[in-house]
Amino acid sequence: MAFKALADPNRLRLLSIVKAQASGESCVCDLTEPLDLGQSTVSHHLKILVDAGLLHREKRGTWTYYSLVPGALELTAGLPAIL
């Protein structure tokens, strides 16, 4: 399921943006502009990444924050996860 989720260039870009954040997380409100997509489309892509086990979702008030699941990318790539 992870490979199917990664097959879309927008989802790859979302993972890249989240991974690049110094805090290790991104608010959904900060992800629409870089992709030039609507909020509902970005949310759909993020849901697919969460369902694939690549991103973790945390709701804080009215905003939702996303972070990488530790080791998920390495596991998907078949590499040993570094703790």
CNS distance restraints for C-alpha pairs under 8 A (distance, minus, plus):
assign (resid   1 and name CA) (resid   5 and name CA) 6.34 0.50 0.50
assign (resid   1 and name CA) (resid  52 and name CA) 5.70 0.50 0.50
assign (resid   2 and name CA) (resid   6 and name CA) 6.19 0.50 0.50
assign (resid   2 and name CA) (resid  49 and name CA) 7.67 0.50 0.50
assign (resid   2 and name CA) (resid  52 and name CA) 5.02 0.50 0.50
assign (resid   2 and name CA) (resid  53 and name CA) 7.22 0.50 0.50
assign (resid   2 and name CA) (resid  54 and name CA) 7.27 0.50 0.50
assign (resid   2 and name CA) (resid  76 and name CA) 6.78 0.50 0.50
assign (resid   3 and name CA) (resid   7 and name CA) 6.18 0.50 0.50
assign (resid   3 and name CA) (resid  76 and name CA) 7.58 0.50 0.50
assign (resid   4 and name CA) (resid   8 and name CA) 7.77 0.50 0.50
assign (resid   5 and name CA) (resid  11 and name CA) 7.05 0.50 0.50
assign (resid   5 and name CA) (resid  48 and name CA) 6.25 0.50 0.50
assign (resid   5 and name CA) (resid  49 and name CA) 6.05 0.50 0.50
assign (resid   5 and name CA) (resid  52 and name CA) 6.58 0.50 0.50
assign (resid   6 and name CA) (resid  11 and name CA) 6.17 0.50 0.50
assign (resid   6 and name CA) (resid  12 and name CA) 5.84 0.50 0.50
assign (resid   6 and name CA) (resid  49 and name CA) 7.99 0.50 0.50
assign (resid   7 and name CA) (resid  11 and name CA) 7.72 0.50 0.50
assign (resid   7 and name CA) (resid  12 and name CA) 7.69 0.50 0.50
assign (resid   8 and name CA) (resid  12 and name CA) 6.49 0.50 0.50
assign (resid   9 and name CA) (resid  13 and name CA) 6.18 0.50 0.50
assign (resid  10 and name CA) (resid  14 and name CA) 6.20 0.50 0.50
assign (resid  10 and name CA) (resid  35 and name CA) 7.11 0.50 0.50
assign (resid  10 and name CA) (resid  45 and name CA) 7.56 0.50 0.50
assign (resid  11 and name CA) (resid  15 and name CA) 6.27 0.50 0.50
assign (resid  11 and name CA) (resid  45 and name CA) 5.98 0.50 0.50
assign (resid  11 and name CA) (resid  46 and name CA) 7.31 0.50 0.50
assign (resid  11 and name CA) (resid  49 and name CA) 7.27 0.50 0.50
assign (resid  12 and name CA) (resid  16 and name CA) 6.22 0.50 0.50
assign (resid  13 and name CA) (resid  17 and name CA) 6.15 0.50 0.50
assign (resid  13 and name CA) (resid  35 and name CA) 7.81 0.50 0.50
assign (resid  14 and name CA) (resid  18 and name CA) 6.21 0.50 0.50
assign (resid  14 and name CA) (resid  31 and name CA) 7.22 0.50 0.50
assign (resid  14 and name CA) (resid  46 and name CA) 7.70 0.50 0.50
assign (resid  15 and name CA) (resid  19 and name CA) 6.01 0.50 0.50
assign (resid  15 and name CA) (resid  55 and name CA) 7.99 0.50 0.50
assign (resid  15 and name CA) (resid  68 and name CA) 7.58 0.50 0.50
assign (resid  16 and name CA) (resid  20 and name CA) 6.08 0.50 0.50
assign (resid  17 and name CA) (resid  21 and name CA) 6.63 0.50 0.50
assign (resid  17 and name CA) (resid  26 and name CA) 7.84 0.50 0.50
assign (resid  17 and name CA) (resid  31 and name CA) 7.81 0.50 0.50
assign (resid  18 and name CA) (resid  24 and name CA) 6.52 0.50 0.50
assign (resid  18 and name CA) (resid  25 and name CA) 5.58 0.50 0.50
assign (resid  18 and name CA) (resid  26 and name CA) 5.48 0.50 0.50
assign (resid  18 and name CA) (resid  66 and name CA) 7.16 0.50 0.50
assign (resid  18 and name CA) (resid  67 and name CA) 6.30 0.50 0.50
assign (resid  18 and name CA) (resid  68 and name CA) 7.12 0.50 0.50
assign (resid  19 and name CA) (resid  24 and name CA) 6.06 0.50 0.50
assign (resid  19 and name CA) (resid  25 and name CA) 7.31 0.50 0.50
assign (resid  19 and name CA) (resid  67 and name CA) 7.49 0.50 0.50
assign (resid  19 and name CA) (resid  68 and name CA) 6.74 0.50 0.50
assign (resid  20 and name CA) (resid  24 and name CA) 7.17 0.50 0.50
assign (resid  21 and name CA) (resid  25 and name CA) 6.13 0.50 0.50
assign (resid  21 and name CA) (resid  26 and name CA) 6.94 0.50 0.50
assign (resid  24 and name CA) (resid  67 and name CA) 5.96 0.50 0.50
assign (resid  24 and name CA) (resid  68 and name CA) 7.42 0.50 0.50
assign (resid  25 and name CA) (resid  65 and name CA) 6.36 0.50 0.50
assign (resid  25 and name CA) (resid  66 and name CA) 5.33 0.50 0.50
assign (resid  25 and name CA) (resid  67 and name CA) 4.38 0.50 0.50
assign (resid  25 and name CA) (resid  68 and name CA) 7.45 0.50 0.50
assign (resid  26 and name CA) (resid  30 and name CA) 6.64 0.50 0.50
assign (resid  26 and name CA) (resid  31 and name CA) 7.32 0.50 0.50
assign (resid  26 and name CA) (resid  65 and name CA) 5.40 0.50 0.50
assign (resid  26 and name CA) (resid  66 and name CA) 5.32 0.50 0.50
assign (resid  26 and name CA) (resid  67 and name CA) 6.64 0.50 0.50
assign (resid  27 and name CA) (resid  31 and name CA) 6.90 0.50 0.50
assign (resid  27 and name CA) (resid  63 and name CA) 6.74 0.50 0.50
assign (resid  27 and name CA) (resid  64 and name CA) 5.76 0.50 0.50
assign (resid  27 and name CA) (resid  65 and name CA) 4.29 0.50 0.50
assign (resid  27 and name CA) (resid  66 and name CA) 6.31 0.50 0.50
assign (resid  28 and name CA) (resid  32 and name CA) 7.08 0.50 0.50
assign (resid  28 and name CA) (resid  39 and name CA) 7.82 0.50 0.50
assign (resid  28 and name CA) (resid  42 and name CA) 7.77 0.50 0.50
assign (resid  28 and name CA) (resid  43 and name CA) 7.31 0.50 0.50
assign (resid  28 and name CA) (resid  63 and name CA) 7.06 0.50 0.50
assign (resid  28 and name CA) (resid  64 and name CA) 5.89 0.50 0.50
assign (resid  28 and name CA) (resid  65 and name CA) 6.13 0.50 0.50
assign (resid  28 and name CA) (resid  66 and name CA) 7.29 0.50 0.50
assign (resid  29 and name CA) (resid  39 and name CA) 7.71 0.50 0.50
assign (resid  29 and name CA) (resid  63 and name CA) 7.44 0.50 0.50
assign (resid  30 and name CA) (resid  34 and name CA) 7.83 0.50 0.50
assign (resid  31 and name CA) (resid  35 and name CA) 6.84 0.50 0.50
assign (resid  31 and name CA) (resid  42 and name CA) 7.23 0.50 0.50
assign (resid  32 and name CA) (resid  36 and name CA) 5.97 0.50 0.50
assign (resid  32 and name CA) (resid  37 and name CA) 5.51 0.50 0.50
assign (resid  32 and name CA) (resid  38 and name CA) 6.11 0.50 0.50
assign (resid  32 and name CA) (resid  39 and name CA) 5.80 0.50 0.50
assign (resid  32 and name CA) (resid  42 and name CA) 6.24 0.50 0.50
assign (resid  33 and name CA) (resid  37 and name CA) 6.82 0.50 0.50
assign (resid  37 and name CA) (resid  41 and name CA) 6.36 0.50 0.50
assign (resid  37 and name CA) (resid  42 and name CA) 6.46 0.50 0.50
assign (resid  38 and name CA) (resid  42 and name CA) 6.31 0.50 0.50
assign (resid  39 and name CA) (resid  43 and name CA) 6.01 0.50 0.50
assign (resid  40 and name CA) (resid  44 and name CA) 6.15 0.50 0.50
assign (resid  41 and name CA) (resid  45 and name CA) 6.39 0.50 0.50
assign (resid  42 and name CA) (resid  46 and name CA) 6.15 0.50 0.50
assign (resid  43 and name CA) (resid  47 and name CA) 6.09 0.50 0.50
assign (resid  44 and name CA) (resid  48 and name CA) 6.48 0.50 0.50
assign (resid  45 and name CA) (resid  49 and name CA) 6.45 0.50 0.50
assign (resid  46 and name CA) (resid  50 and name CA) 6.16 0.50 0.50
assign (resid  46 and name CA) (resid  55 and name CA) 7.72 0.50 0.50
assign (resid  47 and name CA) (resid  51 and name CA) 6.02 0.50 0.50
assign (resid  48 and name CA) (resid  52 and name CA) 6.10 0.50 0.50
assign (resid  49 and name CA) (resid  53 and name CA) 6.45 0.50 0.50
assign (resid  49 and name CA) (resid  54 and name CA) 5.42 0.50 0.50
assign (resid  49 and name CA) (resid  55 and name CA) 5.68 0.50 0.50
assign (resid  50 and name CA) (resid  54 and name CA) 5.71 0.50 0.50
assign (resid  50 and name CA) (resid  55 and name CA) 4.64 0.50 0.50
assign (resid  50 and name CA) (resid  56 and name CA) 5.92 0.50 0.50
assign (resid  50 and name CA) (resid  57 and name CA) 6.92 0.50 0.50
assign (resid  53 and name CA) (resid  69 and name CA) 6.95 0.50 0.50
assign (resid  53 and name CA) (resid  72 and name CA) 6.92 0.50 0.50
assign (resid  54 and name CA) (resid  68 and name CA) 6.02 0.50 0.50
assign (resid  54 and name CA) (resid  69 and name CA) 5.46 0.50 0.50
assign (resid  54 and name CA) (resid  72 and name CA) 5.47 0.50 0.50
assign (resid  54 and name CA) (resid  73 and name CA) 6.80 0.50 0.50
assign (resid  55 and name CA) (resid  66 and name CA) 6.27 0.50 0.50
assign (resid  55 and name CA) (resid  67 and name CA) 5.51 0.50 0.50
assign (resid  55 and name CA) (resid  68 and name CA) 4.51 0.50 0.50
assign (resid  55 and name CA) (resid  69 and name CA) 5.15 0.50 0.50
assign (resid  56 and name CA) (resid  66 and name CA) 5.54 0.50 0.50
assign (resid  56 and name CA) (resid  67 and name CA) 5.23 0.50 0.50
assign (resid  56 and name CA) (resid  68 and name CA) 5.97 0.50 0.50
assign (resid  56 and name CA) (resid  69 and name CA) 5.67 0.50 0.50
assign (resid  57 and name CA) (resid  64 and name CA) 6.71 0.50 0.50
assign (resid  57 and name CA) (resid  65 and name CA) 5.82 0.50 0.50
assign (resid  57 and name CA) (resid  66 and name CA) 4.77 0.50 0.50
assign (resid  57 and name CA) (resid  67 and name CA) 6.80 0.50 0.50
assign (resid  58 and name CA) (resid  64 and name CA) 5.64 0.50 0.50
assign (resid  58 and name CA) (resid  65 and name CA) 5.21 0.50 0.50
assign (resid  58 and name CA) (resid  66 and name CA) 6.41 0.50 0.50
assign (resid  59 and name CA) (resid  63 and name CA) 6.00 0.50 0.50
assign (resid  59 and name CA) (resid  64 and name CA) 4.35 0.50 0.50
assign (resid  59 and name CA) (resid  65 and name CA) 6.27 0.50 0.50
assign (resid  60 and name CA) (resid  64 and name CA) 5.93 0.50 0.50
assign (resid  60 and name CA) (resid  65 and name CA) 7.36 0.50 0.50
assign (resid  68 and name CA) (resid  72 and name CA) 7.41 0.50 0.50
assign (resid  69 and name CA) (resid  73 and name CA) 7.99 0.50 0.50
assign (resid  71 and name CA) (resid  75 and name CA) 5.96 0.50 0.50
assign (resid  71 and name CA) (resid  81 and name CA) 5.07 0.50 0.50
assign (resid  71 and name CA) (resid  82 and name CA) 7.29 0.50 0.50
assign (resid  72 and name CA) (resid  76 and name CA) 6.09 0.50 0.50
assign (resid  73 and name CA) (resid  77 and name CA) 6.14 0.50 0.50
assign (resid  74 and name CA) (resid  78 and name CA) 6.03 0.50 0.50
assign (resid  74 and name CA) (resid  79 and name CA) 4.85 0.50 0.50
assign (resid  74 and name CA) (resid  80 and name CA) 6.22 0.50 0.50
assign (resid  74 and name CA) (resid  81 and name CA) 5.50 0.50 0.50
assign (resid  75 and name CA) (resid  79 and name CA) 5.75 0.50 0.50
assign (resid  75 and name CA) (resid  80 and name CA) 6.64 0.50 0.50
assign (resid  75 and name CA) (resid  81 and name CA) 6.57 0.50 0.50
